Every structure is written in C-alpha cells, then in structure tokens.
Amino acid sequence: MLSYDKSTRRTQYTKWQSASLEIIQTITSKLALHFEQSKLSNIHERWLEINDLKDKEKDFHHNLEKSVEKLLYLFILNILFLKKYEANEYKKINHVQDLLSCIDKKNEVNEFPTTMYYVALLEIDKEKNYYALLNMANDFDLIELVSIYEDVISKKERKDLGKFFTEHTISKLIAALTITKESKRILDPMCGTGLFISSTIELLEQADFGVKKEFVGFEINLITAEIAKLVFKVEKLEKKYSHEVEILNVDAFNPFIRTPPSKEMFALDNEQQRVEPFDVIIGNPAYIRYQNLGQLYKYIPNKFKRAYIEVYNELLEDSKAQGKFVNAYIRASLLGNIQNMEHFKERLKLIKKKSIAYIAEDELFWHNMVKGYSGLSDSTVPTWLLSYTLCNLKGKMGFITSNSWINRDYGAMLKLFLVKLTELKYVMDLSNIVAFDDAQVSTSIVITSKKKFNPKNRVKFIKFKQIDQQNHNLHYMMTNILKGKKCYKDGKNLELQFSNWLETIESDWEDAFVRIRIVEQQDLLSELLQEKKLLKFIPAQEKIDPLLPQKWSDFFQHGSVMETLYSSNKWMSIDHLPININQGIRTGYNSFFYFKRLTFEELREKGLVKGSIQTNPCTDLYWENIYEKNLVNIEDICAPSTKIPVNYENQYNEYILVTYNYVDLGEKKDKLTFIRKKYLKKAVRSIKDLSYYDVTNERLPHYIFISGEGILRNDLNCLAENYMSEEIEGWTTMGLHAFDEATNAYVEEAMKLRVQKNEGIIYVPEMPVLQSYKNKPKKQSLPTYWYTLALQSRHIGNIFVNRINYKEIPFVLNDMKNPYVIDANFTTMTFKDNVDGKTLHVYMAIFNSSLIRLQLEKNCTVMAGGALKVEATHLRKILVPDLSVLSERQIQNLEKLGMTIKNKKFPDEHLVSEIDRLLLETVTDTEQNALKLLQEIYEEIEFVKNERLKK
C-alpha cells in the first residue's frame, strides 16, 4: 500500500534530483527564452495560468523550473506504469509519438489533457529528451517514486493549496474511529495523492470488515489527481484490495457535484460528475489561510466567474477581487440546492444581501451560519460545512486540521456548528504530536456524526502530552498508552486497538502520555454564550450563562483553580464597568505618520548630521537643545532635501527635527524633516518602547503626525476657489489654517511616493485606507484629507496592554496629565467618565495581578510560536473584583500598590505577589488558604504559559 516513509522519501528525492536535473534545466532555459521572446503557444499560456506563473516575476525562472519538474515527474510515472503493467505496449514503442499515444490511451480525458503538456514539453530537443526519459525510467520503482511528490511540488504551491501529507498512523486512526462494517460509501473531499484513502484501505484489510467499500476522492489539482488515479490503478492491478476507488479531478465546493441531476440539468452541465451522499467523510483537508483562498481562483470554472461579475458588478482583475470572489463562491455553494446557474446567481444575491428575512425558518439557521462565519477563517470552517452537506444523516465525519479554530475568535461559528448540528465524539489536541514533516502547524482531530443537538451526549477531549520536552509521533504515543494499560497486543492493528480502548473510557483519565476529560455536549455552549453574534442561534432555554465560562481549550487541561477562585460573588464582568476596550490607532501607512526623534550622536551615526561636539553630555541631547547652545548650525545637516523652516534661528523652539522612513517602491532610506510641534504627539508604537509600568515623556522616542486643523496650502487654495467666502471664514474661525513651509514640504513629498497595490502601482494619497480619511466639507465640520488622521479617545487609553505577548503580559498606565497616543499594537482601556487618579491606580494594580494573568493565559488566542494575542474581545470577557465589596483598607492598599508598581521596571514579581495576596483576601477565609490558592495559581499560570511557548 502507499505510504510515506521520511527516510526513504529523502533518499528517493535525492536520486530523482540527480537523474532529472540536466533535462529539467535544459527544458526550463529554452522555455524561458520562448516566453521572453513572446513565442507562446496556447498550451504554454494555459500552463503559465495553471501554475500561477508570471514572466515578470524575479523568481519566474525558479518557479518555471519547479513546474517543469512536476510535469516531467508525472511523465516518468506514466512511463513506469506502461513498463510494468502494459509491457507489451511498452516494447512496441520506438519513437516519441508511440510513447505519447500509449499515455494518451490510458489517461482519462480531462479539461486540460496532460498529453498536451507532454507534447509541449518534448518539443524542445525531442529525441534527446525522449531517450533521457526512457533512461530515467530504468532507475525508479513506481510506488517509491510516487512517495516523493511532496518534495517535487514547490513550497509556494504547498502553502497556497495546503498540500501537507498526513502521517500514516493519523490517517488510520481517523479511519478506525469513523468506519464500521455498516459504512459503505466513504469520501475524502481533498484527497491529494490518495494517501488517506490508501491508509484507510490498509486498515480495513487488517480489520477484515468483510464488506466491500466504495471510496471517492476529490482532488482539485490536475496533476495530483492524475497521480492518485495512477496509484489506485496500480494497487487494483496488484489485487491489494477488493474495494472500489474513484478519483475525481474536481473542486469539492463546486455546487453541481452535490445535486442529483434532472435530465435537463445533466444536459446543461454534463462535464460535471455528481455524487450521492456518503456514510463517512474523512481526510486531511487542504489547510489554506484566508489570505491565500484566492489561489483557488484559477481552478474555478469560468461560468461561476461570469455569474459573479453579473451579480456583483465587479471585475476580477486583481488578487483582492479574486479572493473576494472565491469567498462568495464558497459561501453560495454551501447554501446548497443549486441545480443550474440561475440558482447559483440567486445564492450569490443571498450572500450579498445583509438581510435574508424571507428565508424559511427551518433553513435560516444554516443560511445565517454560512453567511456569518468569519472572513478570517482558514479553509477548515467551510470544509466542515461542506462535508455536512455531503454526508448522510447519522453519517460520520473525521478530519485532522489546524487546531487554531479552538482558540481563535473565528472558530466560534465552527464550534456552534459542531454542537448544534452534530453529535461530537472526540476532540483531540495534537499540538504535541509530530503530524507533518515540514509544516509548523499545530493540529487537532475531530470525530463527529451528523445528528441533531443532544445536550447529554458525552464528548471526550483528548490531549497528548510532551515526553521529556519533546514531541513524538502518534504511533509511539498510542503504543505506550496501551502498554501502560496492559492491553497492547503485538502484531494486531494498533489504531483499532487504540480506538477500542477509547470506547471503554467512561470517566476522566490521565497517565504520563495522555489526558482525557469527558464533557456533556451542553457544557460546550458555555464559551459560545459569550459571543453576542451567536446568541441569536441559541434557544432561550439553553442560555444558562455562567459567571466563569469554560473555553473548549480548558477541557484539555486539568481542572482549573479558576473554578474555585472566581466562583465568589465578589467578582464581576468587566463589561459592567464604565470602560471602553478597543484597539490603538491604525494609521494605514506608518511610514508617513510616524517619526522618531534621535539624539545628536544617533543622527551622526546614521550620517544625517555632521560636526563634532567636544562636550560629551551634549551628544546625548536632541538637535534643538544643542542648537540653542550654538554648538551646531543648519549647515551641519547632511540631508540636502531637508526643508529648513523660515526664520528657524528665531523659531527653533516651535519645531522638532525628526527622522522618518522614506519608502518609494523598493527604495527605502532614513531621512530628516522639521515638523512643527503642534502637529506632533508622542506615541507608544511597540512594546520595545516600554520597560516600565508607566509611560513618561523622556522614555518615548516616537511621534505621530496629527495634522488637526492644518491642511496643505494647495488644498486651502482649492477650498477658496470652490466654496463661498462665508464658508471659508467659518472654517477659519474653527481653526482651519495652512501648514508652515517645512511641514507642507514633508506632506507634498509623500504625495509623490509610490506603493505596490495588488498588481498595480499607486501613489500614497490614492491608498484606499487613506482615501477613507477624506470628507466632503460641510459648514458644521472642517474639511479633512488623506493626511488627516482622526484621533479618537480609544487611541489614548488610560491603561493599555500589548496585543502580542510572550513571557510577560504587563498592563501599562498612560500619562494622566498629558496622555500619549497608543498604536494598534496595543489594546486600550479608556474610562468613559473622568476617572480620578485613585481609581486608575487601583485598577492598575488589579490588571497586573496574577488573578487577571491566569484569565488571559486561559482565554486569549495562542498563535504560532507560542505568542499570546490579547484582543479587546478577550479583555471584555475577564472578571475583576467588585470594588464595592472591598474594605476601605483594601482599596487604599491597592491604590498604593498601583502607584508603586507604575514606577517599576517589569516584570516586578515581588510587587505582583503583594497585589495577589491582597486580592485573595476577598475570596479566602484564612491567610493559609490564600497562600495555598496563590501557589495553585502560580503553578497553573506556569503550566499554561509553558504549554503555549512550546508551539
């Protein structure tokens, strides 16, 4: 049977590279020359399109080489097939045409027949290539060569289309957990080269189920589908199994494959094969990030694109538009009941409309779900919904996917789908398991059935552990678990043994290798009740909203100390406080809006100023301070394009000399400019700007450009030409004025800078995000322009926290008298009313406590590399002490601790410990209980933190 052994695969690929390198390079160089000379045949143009190749790209030659390698590889596989299974035909081959004829005979007809590519491939040095190919075929075994496909395709293609092939044991375990003797029809909706199906068949043969199964595999990529067909032809010819296998080169989301055809519709869409529902749907769906969904565009038939253009009245000329189309195409397809293109257009209109109130009530849940899942979802969410539409009632589904849906906000809709429309059986966290050879993606397995909501259904959450701080493969883990239970039988199928053992588990269970917790399905609603957008999906009788909701990720851990800690009525939701929780300011173009102020020595090191100052302390001062002492003059500025303010010698205190990033397409450099102080505000850009729990003026090097009522002189002149003098006077009274010369010069320079936007080049002011800052002037409001950055209260939070955190999660206090602007790298908390210093310091202490830290560690999103993402949505769900039940002594002590910690460098574990002990007085009876609880809190924080840092 087909399997991928890493060691053997690498050896085979090295051998392949050695044998194929010369012919690949020869063909590539000559094809590239054809492209350069515009001597493209139709088949070459289609080849470019299918492989997403653009001959203007700097790495075009390399990408073309990988495409040639892939095509050559499939050609060799076909030769090996002929040689082994159609030997008589092979012996009759005397020249190129005979070879092509034999391959053409055996290949099924596709929209783009592979033989046409071979003809184009061999047109260059035809006879030489012919003999080279025959010689290569002597050195390889067919199935061994199939195993290196993962290496042959480019890394870009693997990333774009999510082609990561599953470790053999994982495939068989999913099959063991889903397939029974009664299962007849089995689908892998994104089958790749067929590894999952092959592994499943191997398991069935070992299990001796005795019932012939029908397997279907969908594969969107032509060459991958051809390889899968070849593999199963080989295994069928060698009588390795008795099951039926059919591989279809189709897009699984194509709506017509799910519709039983009427005679009329079959005639209309006769190129698309349709399928009946399945008893089991399993696989490793393509893991495509939402940013890469547009890569599916080239695989979708043109008739769907034409329908989209008609409904949306939008052209599909760039990658952004194509990505939007793919998203709408998938959602429209998932709505189902599409029998012709008119039906498809109707579904597109439903996707486009905000309201679908006229949909029947029994269909509304599904429509809302399809329309409502997050646009930030990777392909995991729509694949689950797709499988539901392809599955029989009570049929089973089992996938290995990225586990990001468990912690990310976009996973909420998928969780609701699994709870309300299926009966969950297993949810496995494989983040400590080696699932893929070279994909750094933490994975999960979900096994479920297509059934209505059963609140008492018992779901097993399974977490495989790290052993000696190392990840192991699943085979190793299952073997050791079964041996520990003394139920391992050597020589028997491991996956079936493990599946049978899991069935016997009736209560929570744990050993050195795995942790299993059993949860009633109704308890899985707890987390979902915190998502306001989901509440309309949940009936009133199910909305039992606990004070401390449990996240799905909690069920993989030990019972949490949080269950004891936050059960007291002395805690309240932060939502009940007068606090706005939001994100800091997002400029849309940081290179224009942000400046950095450097000391004289730093400017000199960058070559932006010259001169030598004998007094060392002065070199650590800023330009204006040294200019005031007459130690430098304007001629010391080395940047000739820097606009010097008029009468600078008398007005230097009104300006600040700052550096900025000059970025014009590929050109990047540091430059200097004078900006009037009134247009600059101190800003906190990143956690690197901070090391203390508070922000002070001297510690911040960054400024942000806030033009306020200032506008370009040309813009003021345009207003004078187009509006009445009374309106101009009204705006002037409101503060409207022209920039000074130096500031004006800086903004005008930016207007000439260019940026790459999708497939085109635009000027900075044309950037859509900056265009959104413009308004149509009205009498009551000042005119605004692309450079008018609107400052809101949420951009100047009283307290703020970094969004992406690693070991520490400090909350920082803004300057209460002169607050600074906070960048979008932070989540801000702004008190709605004029809050006094006492209250701020109390909350400053509370937010930096371990009691808040534990909630963040448990509830926030874990990202790649172990980073913890703290978003506004996470902060809105945390619990804080109810100050009204604290004694005056406790409030005073919290205030003192808040005042003390703000002047300390973080992390200050001693002060945090003092805050913790004080807060624990509110939930414990004795100091001994408080210390015991505190130790449990620290241990749990350390455990959860280390778990995420492993990722």
Secondary structure as UniProt FT lines:
FT   HELIX           6..36
FT   TURN            37..38
FT   HELIX           42..50
FT   TURN            51..52
FT   TURN            55..56
FT   TURN            58..59
FT   HELIX           60..85
FT   HELIX           87..91
FT   HELIX           96..106
FT   HELIX           114..122
FT   TURN            123..125
FT   HELIX           126..137
FT   TURN            138..139
FT   HELIX           142..146
FT   TURN            147..148
FT   HELIX           149..152
FT   HELIX           155..161
FT   HELIX           168..178
FT   TURN            181..182
FT   STRAND          185..188
FT   TURN            189..190
FT   TURN            192..193
FT   HELIX           195..207
FT   STRAND          214..218
FT   HELIX           222..237
FT   TURN            238..239
FT   STRAND          244..248
FT   TURN            252..253
FT   HELIX           255..258
FT   HELIX           263..268
FT   TURN            269..271
FT   STRAND          278..283
FT   HELIX           290..299
FT   HELIX           302..312
FT   HELIX           319..335
FT   HELIX           341..352
FT   TURN            357..358
FT   HELIX           361..372
FT   TURN            375..376
FT   HELIX           380..390
FT   STRAND          391..402
FT   HELIX           404..407
FT   TURN            409..410
FT   HELIX           411..421
FT   STRAND          423..429
FT   TURN            431..432
FT   STRAND          443..449
FT   TURN            455..456
FT   STRAND          458..464
FT   TURN            468..469
FT   HELIX           474..484
FT   TURN            485..486
FT   TURN            490..491
FT   HELIX           494..504
FT   STRAND          509..510
FT   STRAND          514..520
FT   HELIX           521..524
FT   HELIX           525..528
FT   TURN            529..530
FT   HELIX           532..537
FT   HELIX           540..542
FT   HELIX           552..556
FT   HELIX           562..565
FT   TURN            569..570
FT   STRAND          571..573
FT   HELIX           574..576
FT   STRAND          579..583
FT   HELIX           590..593
FT   STRAND          594..596
FT   HELIX           600..605
FT   TURN            606..607
FT   HELIX           616..619
FT   HELIX           623..628
FT   TURN            629..630
FT   HELIX           634..636
FT   TURN            640..641
FT   TURN            646..647
FT   HELIX           648..651
FT   HELIX           652..654
FT   STRAND          655..664
FT   TURN            665..666
FT   STRAND          667..676
FT   HELIX           677..679
FT   STRAND          680..684
FT   HELIX           687..689
FT   HELIX           697..699
FT   STRAND          702..705
FT   TURN            708..709
FT   STRAND          710..711
FT   HELIX           713..722
FT   HELIX           725..733
FT   TURN            734..735
FT   STRAND          737..738
FT   HELIX           741..750
FT   TURN            751..752
FT   STRAND          754..757
FT   TURN            758..759
FT   STRAND          760..763
FT   HELIX           764..766
FT   HELIX           768..771
FT   TURN            772..773
FT   TURN            779..780
FT   TURN            786..787
FT   HELIX           793..795
FT   STRAND          799..802
FT   STRAND          804..805
FT   STRAND          811..813
FT   STRAND          821..823
FT   TURN            824..825
FT   STRAND          826..831
FT   HELIX           837..847
FT   HELIX           850..859
FT   STRAND          861..862
FT   HELIX           864..866
FT   STRAND          868..869
FT   HELIX           872..875
FT   TURN            876..877
FT   STRAND          879..881
FT   HELIX           883..885
FT   HELIX           888..901
FT   TURN            902..903
FT   HELIX           909..920
FT   TURN            921..923
FT   HELIX           927..949
//
